Amino acid sequence: MRILVVEDEYLIAQQIAQDISNLGDTVIGPFACAADAIGHVPDADAAILDVRLGDYTSFSIADALHTQERPFVFLTGYTSAEIPLRFQMQPIHSKPGLTRSILVDLHDRHLRSDHAGGARDILVDMLAYARLRIKDRSAAERLVEAVMLDAIIAVENDVVVSDLRGLLIDLLDREIRSNLLRYLN
């Protein structure tokens, strides 16, 4: 995924950007102010937003992301009381946050979004999500392979599939809940 990063503390921004790259996603930014970041919202699949950017906030970016139905999280030292009511349902991660857990959250929400794309896009999203959930890449690939085989078996057994993404997400959730340790060496 392409992750927009809006963070005004230089060292935190650089660490997040490095972590995102190391975990396999593409960084857009980081940007220290909303005015510089807002034009990049259409390029992003998701975003990490610091709430307070100097004397300003990132809420204009959050509004734009919400309008375009892009998942985002707030990364802040503030409490949820500092967040406007319209964003109270958005995930809030405390600073300093663990980038992997933030990305798991964003990938999970992106995977479940309506920006489906074709079967290839779904597979790419599932692999990215599984690789974040399981640090061992081979184990993550085995997990997704098992889910794909389960989906093929379901189709061969004449299960009506009106929502391929939904079926695959359900199978992935079930496999993670029930058999995650089986994929680890």
N, CA and C atoms as an extended XYZ file, in Angstrom:
555
Properties=species:S:1:pos:R:3:atomname:S:1:resname:S:1:resid:I:1 pbc="F F F"
N         0.834       -1.186        0.000 N   MET     1
C         0.000        0.000        0.000 CA  MET     1
C         0.875        1.244        0.000 C   MET     1
N         0.268        2.324       -0.419 N   ARG     2
C         0.914        3.635       -0.369 CA  ARG     2
C         0.372        4.357        0.861 C   ARG     2
N         1.270        4.620        1.820 N   ILE     3
C         0.872        5.184        3.116 CA  ILE     3
C         1.328        6.641        3.204 C   ILE     3
N         0.359        7.538        3.344 N   LEU     4
C         0.645        8.952        3.559 CA  LEU     4
C         1.019        9.135        5.030 C   LEU     4
N         2.160        9.751        5.273 N   VAL     5
C         2.616        9.992        6.640 CA  VAL     5
C         2.662       11.496        6.881 C   VAL     5
N         1.915       11.939        7.904 N   VAL     6
C         1.882       13.351        8.279 CA  VAL     6
C         2.290       13.423        9.745 C   VAL     6
N         3.491       13.904        9.971 N   GLU     7
C         4.086       13.935       11.312 CA  GLU     7
C         5.095       15.072       11.344 C   GLU     7
N         4.975       15.979       12.320 N   ASP     8
C         5.858       17.136       12.359 CA  ASP     8
C         7.117       16.948       13.207 C   ASP     8
N         7.225       15.864       13.937 N   GLU     9
C         8.455       15.594       14.684 CA  GLU     9
C         9.389       14.787       13.782 C   GLU     9
N        10.481       15.415       13.392 N   TYR    10
C        11.362       14.868       12.363 CA  TYR    10
C        11.802       13.434       12.650 C   TYR    10
N        12.311       13.162       13.830 N   LEU    11
C        12.832       11.827       14.126 CA  LEU    11
C        11.732       10.770       14.100 C   LEU    11
N        10.561       11.111       14.622 N   ILE    12
C         9.442       10.163       14.590 CA  ILE    12
C         9.024        9.916       13.142 C   ILE    12
N         8.930       10.992       12.353 N   ALA    13
C         8.535       10.865       10.948 CA  ALA    13
C         9.512        9.977       10.182 C   ALA    13
N        10.795       10.187       10.404 N   GLN    14
C        11.804        9.382        9.705 CA  GLN    14
C        11.751        7.921       10.125 C   GLN    14
N        11.525        7.674       11.410 N   GLN    15
C        11.432        6.292       11.891 CA  GLN    15
C        10.208        5.586       11.308 C   GLN    15
N         9.078        6.262       11.296 N   ILE    16
C         7.858        5.677       10.718 CA  ILE    16
C         8.077        5.376        9.236 C   ILE    16
N         8.636        6.325        8.516 N   ALA    17
C         8.874        6.136        7.080 CA  ALA    17
C         9.802        4.949        6.838 C   ALA    17
N        10.855        4.847        7.628 N   GLN    18
C        11.792        3.727        7.486 CA  GLN    18
C        11.106        2.395        7.795 C   GLN    18
N        10.335        2.371        8.867 N   ASP    19
C         9.610        1.148        9.245 CA  ASP    19
C         8.629        0.728        8.155 C   ASP    19
N         7.896        1.686        7.617 N   ILE    20
C         6.927        1.374        6.560 CA  ILE    20
C         7.643        0.759        5.363 C   ILE    20
N         8.741        1.362        4.961 N   SER    21
C         9.513        0.830        3.825 CA  SER    21
C        10.044       -0.558        4.133 C   SER    21
N        10.585       -0.739        5.327 N   ASN    22
C        11.128       -2.044        5.711 CA  ASN    22
C        10.066       -3.130        5.753 C   ASN    22
N         8.827       -2.745        6.043 N   LEU    23
C         7.735       -3.713        6.128 CA  LEU    23
C         7.030       -3.918        4.783 C   LEU    23
N         7.532       -3.258        3.734 N   GLY    24
C         7.068       -3.560        2.383 CA  GLY    24
C         6.066       -2.609        1.766 C   GLY    24
N         5.738       -1.539        2.446 N   ASP    25
C         4.802       -0.570        1.878 CA  ASP    25
C         5.574        0.640        1.351 C   ASP    25
N         4.878        1.500        0.631 N   THR    26
C         5.464        2.699        0.044 CA  THR    26
C         5.044        3.913        0.867 C   THR    26
N         5.993        4.772        1.152 N   VAL    27
C         5.746        5.982        1.945 CA  VAL    27
C         5.472        7.155        1.015 C   VAL    27
N         4.411        7.880        1.315 N   ILE    28
C         4.172        9.169        0.674 CA  ILE    28
C         4.455       10.201        1.753 C   ILE    28
N         5.517       10.962        1.555 N   GLY    29
C         5.952       11.920        2.564 CA  GLY    29
C         7.252       11.459        3.184 C   GLY    29
N         7.432       11.700        4.445 N   PRO    30
C         6.513       12.307        5.408 CA  PRO    30
C         6.401       13.824        5.213 C   PRO    30
N         5.257       14.342        5.646 N   PHE    31
C         4.969       15.765        5.582 CA  PHE    31
C         4.797       16.295        6.991 C   PHE    31
N         5.310       17.514        7.208 N   ALA    32
C         5.240       18.119        8.543 CA  ALA    32
C         4.064       19.074        8.683 C   ALA    32
N         3.395       19.394        7.580 N   CYS    33
C         2.248       20.299        7.683 CA  CYS    33
C         1.123       19.850        6.758 C   CYS    33
N        -0.076       20.200        7.149 N   ALA    34
C        -1.269       19.775        6.413 CA  ALA    34
C        -1.291       20.338        4.997 C   ALA    34
N        -0.857       21.578        4.827 N   ALA    35
C        -0.894       22.208        3.508 CA  ALA    35
C        -0.042       21.441        2.495 C   ALA    35
N         1.097       20.913        2.938 N   ASP    36
C         1.956       20.140        2.034 CA  ASP    36
C         1.383       18.757        1.754 C   ASP    36
N         0.688       18.182        2.713 N   ALA    37
C         0.194       16.807        2.600 CA  ALA    37
C        -1.121       16.684        1.852 C   ALA    37
N        -1.976       17.677        1.941 N   ILE    38
C        -3.348       17.556        1.451 CA  ILE    38
C        -3.424       17.201       -0.035 C   ILE    38
N        -2.508       17.692       -0.820 N   GLY    39
C        -2.507       17.400       -2.252 CA  GLY    39
C        -2.138       15.970       -2.589 C   GLY    39
N        -1.616       15.236       -1.613 N   HIS    40
C        -1.189       13.852       -1.848 CA  HIS    40
C        -2.222       12.826       -1.394 C   HIS    40
N        -3.331       13.283       -0.854 N   VAL    41
C        -4.384       12.365       -0.404 CA  VAL    41
C        -4.851       11.438       -1.531 C   VAL    41
N        -5.080       11.942       -2.752 N   PRO    42
C        -5.546       11.039       -3.809 CA  PRO    42
C        -4.550        9.928       -4.165 C   PRO    42
N        -3.270       10.146       -3.858 N   ASP    43
C        -2.237        9.157       -4.170 CA  ASP    43
C        -2.133        8.060       -3.115 C   ASP    43
N        -2.752        8.258       -1.966 N   ALA    44
C        -2.587        7.359       -0.819 CA  ALA    44
C        -3.678        6.296       -0.771 C   ALA    44
N        -3.282        5.109       -0.317 N   ASP    45
C        -4.243        4.047       -0.024 CA  ASP    45
C        -4.697        4.130        1.430 C   ASP    45
N        -3.853        4.742        2.275 N   ALA    46
C        -4.122        4.866        3.708 CA  ALA    46
C        -3.194        5.949        4.257 C   ALA    46
N        -3.413        6.308        5.538 N   ALA    47
C        -2.590        7.378        6.110 CA  ALA    47
C        -2.398        7.219        7.607 C   ALA    47
N        -1.270        7.766        8.070 N   ILE    48
C        -0.953        7.896        9.487 CA  ILE    48
C        -0.846        9.393        9.742 C   ILE    48
N        -1.682        9.897       10.644 N   LEU    49
C        -1.761       11.338       10.875 CA  LEU    49
C        -1.450       11.686       12.325 C   LEU    49
N        -0.464       12.546       12.505 N   ASP    50
C        -0.270       13.173       13.812 CA  ASP    50
C        -1.404       14.180       13.958 C   ASP    50
N        -1.991       14.287       15.128 N   VAL    51
C        -3.116       15.205       15.319 CA  VAL    51
C        -2.638       16.652       15.286 C   VAL    51
N        -1.650       16.967       16.098 N   ARG    52
C        -1.183       18.337       16.251 CA  ARG    52
C         0.059       18.538       15.387 C   ARG    52
N        -0.026       19.510       14.473 N   LEU    53
C         1.088       19.854       13.581 CA  LEU    53
C         1.454       21.304       13.845 C   LEU    53
N         2.335       21.512       14.809 N   GLY    54
C         2.654       22.876       15.224 CA  GLY    54
C         1.419       23.529       15.810 C   GLY    54
N         1.008       24.668       15.238 N   ASP    55
C        -0.189       25.371       15.702 CA  ASP    55
C        -1.460       24.889       15.008 C   ASP    55
N        -1.339       23.908       14.130 N   TYR    56
C        -2.477       23.434       13.338 CA  TYR    56
C        -2.774       21.968       13.661 C   TYR    56
N        -3.777       21.418       12.971 N   THR    57
C        -4.120       20.006       13.144 CA  THR    57
C        -4.159       19.326       11.771 C   THR    57
N        -4.307       18.026       11.801 N   SER    58
C        -4.395       17.245       10.562 CA  SER    58
C        -5.845       16.928       10.186 C   SER    58
N        -6.798       17.597       10.800 N   PHE    59
C        -8.203       17.236       10.589 CA  PHE    59
C        -8.682       17.515        9.159 C   PHE    59
N        -8.098       18.496        8.481 N   SER    60
C        -8.478       18.736        7.083 CA  SER    60
C        -8.058       17.550        6.213 C   SER    60
N        -6.926       16.965        6.525 N   ILE    61
C        -6.466       15.775        5.796 CA  ILE    61
C        -7.379       14.597        6.121 C   ILE    61
N        -7.732       14.466        7.388 N   ALA    62
C        -8.640       13.396        7.797 CA  ALA    62
C        -9.980       13.521        7.077 C   ALA    62
N       -10.475       14.748        6.934 N   ASP    63
C       -11.723       14.956        6.201 CA  ASP    63
C       -11.593       14.505        4.748 C   ASP    63
N       -10.485       14.863        4.118 N   ALA    64
C       -10.266       14.475        2.719 CA  ALA    64
C       -10.146       12.960        2.581 C   ALA    64
N        -9.437       12.332        3.499 N   LEU    65
C        -9.310       10.867        3.472 CA  LEU    65
C       -10.671       10.206        3.669 C   LEU    65
N       -11.443       10.732        4.603 N   HIS    66
C       -12.777       10.194        4.868 CA  HIS    66
C       -13.666       10.314        3.627 C   HIS    66
N       -13.619       11.457        2.968 N   THR    67
C       -14.409       11.678        1.752 CA  THR    67
C       -14.042       10.668        0.668 C   THR    67
N       -12.755       10.350        0.576 N   GLN    68
C       -12.298        9.406       -0.447 CA  GLN    68
C       -12.312        7.958        0.051 C   GLN    68
N       -12.867        7.749        1.248 N   GLU    69
C       -12.999        6.417        1.846 CA  GLU    69
C       -11.658        5.689        1.945 C   GLU    69
N       -10.650        6.435        2.385 N   ARG    70
C        -9.326        5.866        2.612 CA  ARG    70
C        -9.146        5.649        4.118 C   ARG    70
N        -8.659        4.482        4.531 N   PRO    71
C        -8.443        4.273        5.964 CA  PRO    71
C        -7.293        5.135        6.484 C   PRO    71
N        -7.439        5.584        7.712 N   PHE    72
C        -6.364        6.345        8.351 CA  PHE    72
C        -6.439        6.122        9.845 C   PHE    72
N        -5.311        6.396       10.492 N   VAL    73
C        -5.241        6.346       11.946 CA  VAL    73
C        -4.605        7.644       12.422 C   VAL    73
N        -4.939        7.999       13.639 N   PHE    74
C        -4.266        9.115       14.286 CA  PHE    74
C        -3.149        8.545       15.145 C   PHE    74
N        -1.986        9.159       15.075 N   LEU    75
C        -0.849        8.821       15.924 CA  LEU    75
C        -0.573       10.078       16.738 C   LEU    75
N        -0.816       10.009       18.037 N   THR    76
C        -0.780       11.234       18.823 CA  THR    76
C        -0.427       10.970       20.278 C   THR    76
N         0.003       12.004       20.940 N   GLY    77
C         0.191       11.956       22.377 CA  GLY    77
C        -1.039       12.465       23.103 C   GLY    77
N        -2.023       12.933       22.348 N   TYR    78
C        -3.259       13.452       22.925 CA  TYR    78
C        -4.244       12.322       23.206 C   TYR    78
N        -5.252       12.648       23.980 N   THR    79
C        -6.302       11.669       24.274 CA  THR    79
C        -7.404       11.792       23.226 C   THR    79
N        -8.334       10.858       23.250 N   SER    80
C        -9.446       10.901       22.298 CA  SER    80
C       -10.318       12.135       22.507 C   SER    80
N       -10.238       12.756       23.683 N   ALA    81
C       -11.009       13.970       23.949 CA  ALA    81
C       -10.579       15.124       23.037 C   ALA    81
N        -9.363       15.060       22.518 N   GLU    82
C        -8.837       16.099       21.626 CA  GLU    82
C        -9.303       15.913       20.188 C   GLU    82
N        -9.938       14.781       19.906 N   ILE    83
C       -10.358       14.442       18.547 CA  ILE    83
C       -11.811       14.883       18.357 C   ILE    83
N       -12.124       15.575       17.246 N   PRO    84
C       -13.521       15.973       17.007 CA  PRO    84
C       -14.449       14.757       16.961 C   PRO    84
N       -15.691       14.982       17.300 N   LEU    85
C       -16.675       13.901       17.350 CA  LEU    85
C       -16.769       13.136       16.032 C   LEU    85
N       -16.612       13.813       14.905 N   ARG    86
C       -16.746       13.136       13.611 CA  ARG    86
C       -15.660       12.089       13.378 C   ARG    86
N       -14.600       12.135       14.170 N   PHE    87
C       -13.511       11.167       14.027 CA  PHE    87
C       -13.377       10.227       15.229 C   PHE    87
N       -14.323       10.257       16.126 N   GLN    88
C       -14.220        9.448       17.343 CA  GLN    88
C       -14.129        7.952       17.056 C   GLN    88
N       -14.619        7.497       15.917 N   MET    89
C       -14.580        6.071       15.590 CA  MET    89
C       -13.273        5.667       14.912 C   MET    89
N       -12.428        6.630       14.592 N   GLN    90
C       -11.146        6.323       13.950 CA  GLN    90
C       -10.169        5.781       14.988 C   GLN    90
N        -9.333        4.831       14.575 N   PRO    91
C        -8.328        4.326       15.509 CA  PRO    91
C        -7.336        5.417       15.915 C   PRO    91
N        -6.992        5.400       17.184 N   ILE    92
C        -6.009        6.336       17.726 CA  ILE    92
C        -4.883        5.506       18.329 C   ILE    92
N        -3.675        5.726       17.827 N   HIS    93
C        -2.493        5.049       18.352 CA  HIS    93
C        -1.674        6.079       19.129 C   HIS    93
N        -1.184        5.673       20.259 N   SER    94
C        -0.406        6.575       21.108 CA  SER    94
C         1.032        6.653       20.637 C   SER    94
N         1.590        7.856       20.784 N   LYS    95
C         3.019        8.052       20.508 CA  LYS    95
C         3.805        7.628       21.721 C   LYS    95
N         4.959        7.086       21.599 N   PRO    96
C         5.443        6.526       20.335 CA  PRO    96
C         4.714        5.220       20.059 C   PRO    96
N         4.379        4.989       18.820 N   GLY    97
C         3.628        3.792       18.457 CA  GLY    97
C         4.503        2.781       17.743 C   GLY    97
N         4.026        1.569       17.719 N   LEU    98
C         4.718        0.525       16.970 CA  LEU    98
C         4.174        0.536       15.548 C   LEU    98
N         5.035        0.811       14.597 N   THR    99
C         4.603        0.943       13.216 CA  THR    99
C         3.940       -0.333       12.705 C   THR    99
N         4.459       -1.495       13.096 N   ARG   100
C         3.862       -2.753       12.624 CA  ARG   100
C         2.400       -2.849       13.038 C   ARG   100
N         2.075       -2.523       14.281 N   SER   101
C         0.685       -2.627       14.727 CA  SER   101
C        -0.197       -1.596       14.013 C   SER   101
N         0.353       -0.437       13.729 N   ILE   102
C        -0.388        0.579       12.976 CA  ILE   102
C        -0.669        0.065       11.563 C   ILE   102
N         0.327       -0.537       10.936 N   LEU   103
C         0.146       -1.058        9.579 CA  LEU   103
C        -0.809       -2.241        9.543 C   LEU   103
N        -0.782       -3.089       10.565 N   VAL   104
C        -1.754       -4.188       10.634 CA  VAL   104
C        -3.160       -3.600       10.635 C   VAL   104
N        -3.368       -2.569       11.438 N   ASP   105
C        -4.661       -1.895       11.511 CA  ASP   105
C        -5.052       -1.339       10.133 C   ASP   105
N        -4.147       -0.609        9.480 N   LEU   106
C        -4.450       -0.007        8.183 CA  LEU   106
C        -4.695       -1.064        7.110 C   LEU   106
N        -3.866       -2.098        7.099 N   HIS   107
C        -4.042       -3.162        6.094 CA  HIS   107
C        -5.353       -3.909        6.315 C   HIS   107
N        -5.690       -4.150        7.556 N   ASP   108
C        -6.942       -4.831        7.860 CA  ASP   108
C        -8.123       -3.998        7.342 C   ASP   108
N        -8.110       -2.722        7.596 N   ARG   109
C        -9.207       -1.857        7.157 CA  ARG   109
C        -9.231       -1.715        5.640 C   ARG   109
N        -8.047       -1.659        5.013 N   HIS   110
C        -7.978       -1.580        3.542 CA  HIS   110
C        -8.496       -2.877        2.921 C   HIS   110
N        -8.092       -3.996        3.478 N   LEU   111
C        -8.519       -5.306        2.978 CA  LEU   111
C       -10.036       -5.419        3.007 C   LEU   111
N       -10.662       -4.880        4.032 N   ARG   112
C       -12.113       -4.989        4.208 CA  ARG   112
C       -12.887       -3.856        3.530 C   ARG   112
N       -12.183       -2.934        2.883 N   SER   113
C       -12.862       -1.795        2.257 CA  SER   113
C       -13.511       -2.209        0.939 C   SER   113
N       -14.272       -1.322        0.390 N   ASP   114
C       -14.972       -1.598       -0.861 CA  ASP   114
C       -14.123       -1.297       -2.097 C   ASP   114
N       -12.887       -0.912       -1.911 N   HIS   115
C       -12.010       -0.647       -3.054 CA  HIS   115
C       -11.393       -1.958       -3.514 C   HIS   115
N       -12.229       -2.884       -3.885 N   ALA   116
C       -11.837       -4.272       -4.083 CA  ALA   116
C       -10.795       -4.471       -5.162 C   ALA   116
N       -11.083       -4.104       -6.373 N   GLY   117
C       -10.203       -4.474       -7.460 CA  GLY   117
C       -10.458       -5.918       -7.829 C   GLY   117
N        -9.608       -6.459       -8.653 N   GLY   118
C        -9.769       -7.835       -9.103 CA  GLY   118
C        -9.162       -8.841       -8.148 C   GLY   118
N        -9.188      -10.099       -8.583 N   ALA   119
C        -8.665      -11.190       -7.760 CA  ALA   119
C        -7.189      -10.973       -7.419 C   ALA   119
N        -6.407      -10.465       -8.361 N   ARG   120
C        -4.984      -10.212       -8.103 CA  ARG   120
C        -4.803       -9.194       -6.976 C   ARG   120
N        -5.608       -8.124       -7.006 N   ASP   121
C        -5.537       -7.100       -5.962 CA  ASP   121
C        -5.888       -7.676       -4.592 C   ASP   121
N        -6.897       -8.538       -4.578 N   ILE   122
C        -7.298       -9.167       -3.316 CA  ILE   122
C        -6.159      -10.027       -2.784 C   ILE   122
N        -5.534      -10.793       -3.662 N   LEU   123
C        -4.423      -11.659       -3.259 CA  LEU   123
C        -3.255      -10.827       -2.727 C   LEU   123
N        -2.921       -9.745       -3.405 N   VAL   124
C        -1.835       -8.866       -2.958 CA  VAL   124
C        -2.159       -8.287       -1.582 C   VAL   124
N        -3.412       -7.833       -1.379 N   ASP   125
C        -3.826       -7.292       -0.078 CA  ASP   125
C        -3.733       -8.354        1.015 C   ASP   125
N        -4.169       -9.576        0.697 N   MET   126
C        -4.121      -10.659        1.688 CA  MET   126
C        -2.678      -10.988        2.060 C   MET   126
N        -1.800      -11.053        1.072 N   LEU   127
C        -0.387      -11.347        1.355 CA  LEU   127
C         0.238      -10.268        2.223 C   LEU   127
N        -0.028       -9.013        1.894 N   ALA   128
C         0.537       -7.911        2.679 CA  ALA   128
C         0.049       -7.975        4.126 C   ALA   128
N        -1.234       -8.221        4.304 N   TYR   129
C        -1.811       -8.318        5.640 CA  TYR   129
C        -1.218       -9.508        6.399 C   TYR   129
N        -1.151      -10.665        5.749 N   ALA   130
C        -0.597      -11.865        6.404 CA  ALA   130
C         0.869      -11.663        6.780 C   ALA   130
N         1.631      -10.984        5.932 N   ARG   131
C         3.053      -10.750        6.233 CA  ARG   131
C         3.239       -9.825        7.424 C   ARG   131
N         2.287       -8.949        7.652 N   LEU   132
C         2.357       -8.103        8.840 CA  LEU   132
C         1.943       -8.869       10.090 C   LEU   132
N         0.983       -9.764        9.954 N   ARG   133
C         0.518      -10.556       11.093 CA  ARG   133
C         1.531      -11.616       11.503 C   ARG   133
N         2.248      -12.176       10.509 N   ILE   134
C         3.237      -13.224       10.752 CA  ILE   134
C         4.567      -12.713       10.212 C   ILE   134
N         5.544      -12.563       11.059 N   LYS   135
C         6.827      -11.998       10.623 CA  LYS   135
C         7.567      -12.901        9.640 C   LYS   135
N         7.323      -14.201        9.686 N   ASP   136
C         7.956      -15.165        8.778 CA  ASP   136
C         7.219      -15.116        7.435 C   ASP   136
N         7.906      -14.608        6.391 N   ARG   137
C         7.274      -14.438        5.077 CA  ARG   137
C         6.776      -15.756        4.498 C   ARG   137
N         7.555      -16.810        4.665 N   SER   138
C         7.154      -18.112        4.132 CA  SER   138
C         5.882      -18.606        4.814 C   SER   138
N         5.800      -18.406        6.119 N   ALA   139
C         4.600      -18.813        6.859 CA  ALA   139
C         3.390      -18.015        6.389 C   ALA   139
N         3.570      -16.726        6.157 N   ALA   140
C         2.475      -15.886        5.671 CA  ALA   140
C         2.004      -16.357        4.301 C   ALA   140
N         2.949      -16.712        3.448 N   GLU   141
C         2.592      -17.200        2.113 CA  GLU   141
C         1.871      -18.539        2.190 C   GLU   141
N         2.293      -19.422        3.099 N   ARG   142
C         1.595      -20.702        3.282 CA  ARG   142
C         0.162      -20.472        3.778 C   ARG   142
N        -0.003      -19.510        4.666 N   LEU   143
C        -1.332      -19.181        5.177 CA  LEU   143
C        -2.249      -18.732        4.036 C   LEU   143
N        -1.784      -17.812        3.216 N   VAL   144
C        -2.606      -17.302        2.111 CA  VAL   144
C        -2.857      -18.409        1.087 C   VAL   144
N        -1.860      -19.241        0.847 N   GLU   145
C        -2.046      -20.367       -0.072 CA  GLU   145
C        -3.161      -21.296        0.436 C   GLU   145
N        -3.169      -21.581        1.718 N   ALA   146
C        -4.206      -22.442        2.296 CA  ALA   146
C        -5.586      -21.806        2.137 C   ALA   146
N        -5.661      -20.492        2.337 N   VAL   147
C        -6.937      -19.786        2.176 CA  VAL   147
C        -7.401      -19.864        0.725 C   VAL   147
N        -6.486      -19.673       -0.202 N   MET   148
C        -6.855      -19.751       -1.618 CA  MET   148
C        -7.335      -21.154       -1.979 C   MET   148
N        -6.668      -22.168       -1.463 N   LEU   149
C        -7.103      -23.546       -1.725 CA  LEU   149
C        -8.489      -23.805       -1.133 C   LEU   149
N        -8.749      -23.289        0.065 N   ASP   150
C       -10.085      -23.412        0.668 CA  ASP   150
C       -11.144      -22.743       -0.211 C   ASP   150
N       -10.793      -21.593       -0.785 N   ALA   151
C       -11.737      -20.886       -1.653 CA  ALA   151
C       -12.007      -21.691       -2.925 C   ALA   151
N       -10.977      -22.279       -3.484 N   ILE   152
C       -11.147      -23.101       -4.684 CA  ILE   152
C       -12.040      -24.299       -4.382 C   ILE   152
N       -11.809      -24.935       -3.243 N   ILE   153
C       -12.645      -26.079       -2.835 CA  ILE   153
C       -14.096      -25.638       -2.665 C   ILE   153
N       -14.312      -24.475       -2.057 N   ALA   154
C       -15.676      -23.975       -1.873 CA  ALA   154
C       -16.362      -23.787       -3.220 C   ALA   154
N       -15.651      -23.191       -4.186 N   VAL   155
C       -16.225      -22.969       -5.510 CA  VAL   155
C       -16.490      -24.299       -6.214 C   VAL   155
N       -15.541      -25.243       -6.108 N   GLU   156
C       -15.731      -26.563       -6.720 CA  GLU   156
C       -16.905      -27.315       -6.115 C   GLU   156
N       -17.238      -27.027       -4.863 N   ASN   157
C       -18.374      -27.661       -4.192 CA  ASN   157
C       -19.662      -26.859       -4.387 C   ASN   157
N       -19.657      -26.002       -5.396 N   ASP   158
C       -20.835      -25.238       -5.803 CA  ASP   158
C       -21.325      -24.239       -4.769 C   ASP   158
N       -20.429      -23.741       -3.918 N   VAL   159
C       -20.797      -22.658       -3.027 CA  VAL   159
C       -20.979      -21.404       -3.890 C   VAL   159
N       -22.088      -20.737       -3.742 N   VAL   160
C       -22.342      -19.524       -4.511 CA  VAL   160
C       -21.506      -18.399       -3.915 C   VAL   160
N       -20.666      -17.803       -4.752 N   VAL   161
C       -19.767      -16.742       -4.300 CA  VAL   161
C       -20.167      -15.443       -4.992 C   VAL   161
N       -20.914      -14.631       -4.286 N   SER   162
C       -21.311      -13.335       -4.840 CA  SER   162
C       -20.291      -12.255       -4.483 C   SER   162
N       -19.490      -12.518       -3.447 N   ASP   163
C       -18.509      -11.544       -2.967 CA  ASP   163
C       -17.196      -12.277       -2.693 C   ASP   163
N       -16.330      -12.329       -3.708 N   LEU   164
C       -15.061      -13.058       -3.581 CA  LEU   164
C       -14.213      -12.488       -2.455 C   LEU   164
N       -14.111      -11.174       -2.386 N   ARG   165
C       -13.311      -10.547       -1.330 CA  ARG   165
C       -13.849      -10.946        0.041 C   ARG   165
N       -15.151      -10.901        0.211 N   GLY   166
C       -15.762      -11.274        1.488 CA  GLY   166
C       -15.478      -12.719        1.855 C   GLY   166
N       -15.605      -13.622        0.875 N   LEU   167
C       -15.305      -15.033        1.126 CA  LEU   167
C       -13.858      -15.210        1.558 C   LEU   167
N       -12.938      -14.590        0.842 N   LEU   168
C       -11.511      -14.739        1.157 CA  LEU   168
C       -11.168      -14.145        2.519 C   LEU   168
N       -11.759      -13.015        2.856 N   ILE   169
C       -11.514      -12.408        4.169 CA  ILE   169
C       -12.042      -13.322        5.268 C   ILE   169
N       -13.242      -13.861        5.071 N   ASP   170
C       -13.798      -14.784        6.068 CA  ASP   170
C       -12.896      -15.995        6.250 C   ASP   170
N       -12.425      -16.558        5.146 N   LEU   171
C       -11.532      -17.725        5.227 CA  LEU   171
C       -10.203      -17.360        5.895 C   LEU   171
N        -9.681      -16.179        5.565 N   LEU   172
C        -8.422      -15.726        6.170 CA  LEU   172
C        -8.596      -15.523        7.675 C   LEU   172
N        -9.675      -14.866        8.069 N   ASP   173
C        -9.941      -14.662        9.501 CA  ASP   173
C       -10.037      -16.000       10.230 C   ASP   173
N       -10.776      -16.936        9.648 N   ARG   174
C       -10.953      -18.251       10.278 CA  ARG   174
C        -9.610      -18.979       10.408 C   ARG   174
N        -8.808      -18.918        9.362 N   GLU   175
C        -7.523      -19.620        9.379 CA  GLU   175
C        -6.573      -18.996       10.401 C   GLU   175
N        -6.568      -17.677       10.509 N   ILE   176
C        -5.714      -17.000       11.497 CA  ILE   176
C        -6.172      -17.360       12.908 C   ILE   176
N        -7.488      -17.327       13.144 N   ARG   177
C        -8.030      -17.650       14.469 CA  ARG   177
C        -7.762      -19.094       14.862 C   ARG   177
N        -7.937      -19.996       13.926 N   SER   178
C        -7.924      -21.428       14.269 CA  SER   178
C        -6.578      -22.113       14.087 C   SER   178
N        -5.810      -21.708       13.107 N   ASN   179
C        -4.644      -22.513       12.721 CA  ASN   179
C        -3.362      -21.726       12.540 C   ASN   179
N        -3.260      -20.546       13.079 N   LEU   180
C        -2.099      -19.691       12.839 CA  LEU   180
C        -0.781      -20.385       13.174 C   LEU   180
N        -0.713      -21.058       14.303 N   LEU   181
C         0.540      -21.685       14.721 CA  LEU   181
C         0.985      -22.789       13.773 C   LEU   181
N         0.053      -23.378       13.058 N   ARG   182
C         0.375      -24.460       12.130 CA  ARG   182
C         1.307      -23.997       11.010 C   ARG   182
N         1.270      -22.711       10.690 N   TYR   183
C         2.064      -22.192        9.568 CA  TYR   183
C         3.471      -21.781        9.965 C   TYR   183
N         3.717      -21.711       11.246 N   LEU   184
C         5.043      -21.314       11.731 CA  LEU   184
C         5.958      -22.522       11.822 C   LEU   184
N         7.176      -22.360       11.411 N   ASN   185
C         8.157      -23.462       11.486 CA  ASN   185
C         8.846      -23.472       12.822 C   ASN   185
